[in-house]
Amino acid sequence: DASISKINDVYRKVVYIKSDDYEMLAVIKDAVESDRAERRDYDSRVEFDFDP
């Protein structure tokens, strides 16, 4: 059954945000972490890299 096999599918989304304004990047990071904390029912992994 096609719908059963979709249950085990893994989806990946990658978002790149680039800015010279480090403070703005920190605000975005904090917002993402806050949103993720509110949605505990999702199995997700979030990584941040501030190294230019």
C-alpha positions in Angstrom: 0.0 0.0 0.0 1.5 3.3 -1.1 0.3 5.3 1.9 1.9 3.0 4.4 5.3 3.4 2.8 5.1 7.2 3.1 5.1 6.9 6.9 8.8 6.0 6.9 9.8 8.7 4.5 12.5 11.1 5.6 12.3 14.7 4.4 15.2 17.1 4.5 15.0 20.9 4.3 18.1 23.1 4.3 17.9 26.8 4.8 20.9 29.1 4.3 20.7 32.6 5.7 23.7 34.8 5.1 24.2 38.3 6.6 27.0 40.6 7.7 24.8 41.5 10.7 25.7 38.9 13.3 23.1 40.3 15.7 20.3 39.6 13.1 21.6 36.1 12.6 21.5 35.6 16.4 17.9 36.9 16.5 16.9 34.4 13.8 18.6 31.6 15.5 16.8 32.3 18.8 13.5 32.5 17.0 14.0 29.1 15.3 15.1 27.5 18.6 12.0 29.0 20.4 9.7 27.7 17.7 11.3 24.3 17.8 10.9 24.1 21.6 7.2 24.8 21.2 6.8 22.0 18.6 8.2 19.1 20.6 6.0 16.6 18.6 8.3 16.9 15.6 11.4 14.8 15.3 13.8 17.3 13.9 17.4 18.4 14.0 18.5 22.0 13.7 22.1 23.0 13.2 23.6 26.5 13.2 27.0 27.5 11.8 28.2 31.1 12.3 31.6 30.4 10.8 32.1 32.6 7.7 
